[in-house]
Amino acid sequence: MATRSAKGGLKLREARQLFWKLSDAARQFRERRTLTPDAFLGKRGEDAAHRYLRSAGLLVVARNYRAGSDSEVDIIARDGEVVVFVEVKSRASAEFGSPERAIGSEKQKHILRAARSYTTRAGIEWNRVRFDTISIVFTDPPTIVHQRDAFFDGRAI
């Protein structure tokens, strides 16, 4: 049976991170030409949030889940037994305020509708659900703020 040293595991992780960064860069190069600047920034933010959640130990199970024409959740992840619905907001700068300020009550209703659809289809109990936001400001270096239980307080166990 082969064993891997801690140093070998570190090199493997660094190689995977490099692979994913190169993969993201190639996709972003293609998308930069096909998406509007705002859509490109949003996609880039979702990619960064995905990597952030994985590094924080969450398992990302879906991205851009749609329930109908007006309800979407950017990222669905698992944090142990809790299903986490994540709304990602990105800005090029913090000049006009923090990104999460753009999540109003109407947007929360759309997220809630998509979350109910997902939990119904997947057979997940509603008391095992949490709603988080991730705000990303693409400064140098980028600023990432993860707010757990951002709305609908007390929803998760």
Backbone torsions as a table, in degrees:
resi	resn	phi	psi	omega
1	MET	NA	129.7	-178.7
2	ALA	-83.9	139.5	175.7
3	THR	-117.2	155.9	-178.3
4	ARG	-118.3	133.3	179.6
5	SER	-75.8	164.1	178.0
6	ALA	-61.0	-37.3	-179.8
7	LYS	-67.9	-39.1	177.5
8	GLY	-66.3	-38.1	177.3
9	GLY	-65.2	-37.0	178.1
10	LEU	-65.6	-42.7	179.1
11	LYS	-64.4	-38.6	178.6
12	LEU	-64.7	-43.1	178.8
13	ARG	-63.9	-42.5	178.2
14	GLU	-63.5	-38.3	178.2
15	ALA	-65.7	-41.0	177.6
16	ARG	-64.6	-42.9	179.1
17	GLN	-62.1	-41.5	177.8
18	LEU	-63.5	-42.7	178.2
19	PHE	-59.2	-46.2	-178.6
20	TRP	-67.8	-36.6	177.5
21	LYS	-65.6	-41.8	177.4
22	LEU	-65.6	-40.2	178.0
23	SER	-62.4	-45.5	177.2
24	ASP	-61.7	-42.8	-179.1
25	ALA	-62.1	-42.0	179.1
26	ALA	-65.0	-44.2	179.2
27	ARG	-65.2	-42.0	-179.5
28	GLN	-66.0	-33.9	176.4
29	PHE	-61.6	-44.5	179.0
30	ARG	-67.2	-44.1	-177.0
31	GLU	-69.5	-28.7	180.0
32	ARG	-59.3	-32.8	-179.4
33	ARG	-82.9	-21.7	-174.7
34	THR	-106.2	-20.9	-178.1
35	LEU	-101.8	157.1	171.9
36	THR	-67.8	159.6	179.9
37	PRO	-56.7	-39.3	179.2
38	ASP	-67.9	-42.3	179.2
39	ALA	-65.4	-38.2	178.4
40	PHE	-64.2	-42.3	179.0
41	LEU	-63.4	-40.4	178.2
42	GLY	-64.0	-42.8	178.7
43	LYS	-64.6	-41.5	177.9
44	ARG	-62.7	-39.2	177.2
45	GLY	-65.0	-41.0	178.0
46	GLU	-64.5	-37.9	176.5
47	ASP	-62.6	-44.6	179.8
48	ALA	-65.5	-40.2	178.9
49	ALA	-65.3	-39.6	177.4
50	HIS	-58.6	-49.5	179.0
51	ARG	-62.4	-40.8	179.6
52	TYR	-61.3	-47.3	-178.7
53	LEU	-62.7	-42.0	178.0
54	ARG	-62.3	-41.8	-179.8
55	SER	-68.8	-23.6	177.9
56	ALA	-85.0	0.4	175.3
57	GLY	95.6	6.4	177.1
58	LEU	-87.5	151.3	177.8
59	LEU	-101.7	113.4	179.6
60	VAL	-79.7	122.6	-176.8
61	VAL	-107.3	-20.8	179.0
62	ALA	-158.6	153.0	174.0
63	ARG	-131.0	143.3	177.8
64	ASN	53.4	49.4	178.6
65	TYR	-73.8	126.0	-179.2
66	ARG	-111.7	137.1	173.2
67	ALA	-128.0	94.2	-175.5
68	GLY	86.5	-171.7	-174.5
69	SER	-84.8	-18.6	-175.1
70	ASP	-120.9	3.7	-176.8
71	SER	-117.2	122.6	-179.0
72	GLU	-146.0	145.7	172.3
73	VAL	-118.6	131.2	-176.7
74	ASP	-65.5	-50.0	-177.4
75	ILE	-139.4	136.6	171.3
76	ILE	-116.6	127.6	-176.6
77	ALA	-135.7	165.9	175.0
78	ARG	-115.0	133.0	174.6
79	ASP	-120.4	85.5	-172.0
80	GLY	69.6	-121.6	179.8
81	GLU	-90.0	-3.9	-176.4
82	VAL	-95.7	134.3	174.2
83	VAL	-93.0	127.9	-174.6
84	VAL	-112.2	123.1	175.1
85	PHE	-99.2	120.9	-171.7
86	VAL	-116.0	127.2	172.3
87	GLU	-102.2	127.7	-177.4
88	VAL	-108.7	130.0	175.7
89	LYS	-125.2	131.9	-176.6
90	SER	-125.1	146.8	174.9
91	ARG	-140.0	151.6	176.3
92	ALA	-75.0	-29.5	177.0
93	SER	-151.2	168.0	179.3
94	ALA	-94.6	18.4	-176.1
95	GLU	-57.5	-37.9	-177.7
96	PHE	-104.1	25.7	178.6
97	GLY	99.8	174.5	-177.2
98	SER	-73.2	147.3	-176.6
99	PRO	-60.0	-36.4	-175.2
100	GLU	-67.4	-12.7	176.7
101	ARG	-65.2	-17.3	-179.7
102	ALA	-79.9	-1.6	179.6
103	ILE	-97.3	92.0	-179.1
104	GLY	-92.0	-173.6	-177.2
105	SER	-65.5	-34.2	178.8
106	GLU	-66.0	-42.9	177.9
107	LYS	-64.2	-39.5	178.0
108	GLN	-61.9	-37.9	177.4
109	LYS	-63.2	-40.5	178.8
110	HIS	-65.5	-40.9	178.1
111	ILE	-65.2	-42.9	178.4
112	LEU	-60.7	-42.1	179.3
113	ARG	-62.3	-45.0	178.6
114	ALA	-65.5	-39.0	179.4
115	ALA	-64.5	-42.4	178.1
116	ARG	-63.4	-39.9	177.9
117	SER	-61.8	-47.1	-178.1
118	TYR	-63.7	-46.6	-177.4
119	THR	-66.1	-35.6	177.6
120	THR	-64.5	-47.7	-179.8
121	ARG	-65.1	-36.1	-176.2
122	ALA	-90.1	-6.7	-179.8
123	GLY	70.1	37.6	-177.8
124	ILE	-100.0	134.5	178.7
125	GLU	-69.2	139.6	-175.9
126	TRP	-65.7	-23.4	179.0
127	ASN	-79.0	1.5	177.3
128	ARG	-112.0	34.9	-175.8
129	VAL	-123.3	143.5	176.5
130	ARG	-138.3	149.9	179.0
131	PHE	-118.3	117.8	-179.4
132	ASP	-116.7	160.8	170.0
133	THR	-125.2	148.7	171.7
134	ILE	-127.1	122.4	178.6
135	SER	-107.7	130.2	-179.1
136	ILE	-126.6	126.5	173.3
137	VAL	-113.5	119.5	-175.1
138	PHE	-83.7	67.6	171.1
139	THR	-89.8	-171.3	178.8
140	ASP	-117.8	101.7	1.4
141	PRO	-80.4	161.5	179.4
142	PRO	-62.0	148.3	177.5
143	THR	-105.9	125.9	179.4
144	ILE	-119.4	125.1	177.5
145	VAL	-120.8	119.5	179.8
146	HIS	-105.7	116.3	178.3
147	GLN	-107.5	111.6	178.1
148	ARG	-78.7	145.4	179.7
149	ASP	51.0	51.1	-173.2
150	ALA	-65.9	-34.5	174.6
151	PHE	-146.4	167.1	-171.6
152	PHE	58.7	54.2	-177.9
153	ASP	-49.6	142.2	174.7
154	GLY	77.8	10.2	-177.2
155	ARG	-71.8	-36.4	-177.1
156	ALA	-85.3	156.3	179.5
157	ILE	-75.5	NA	NA
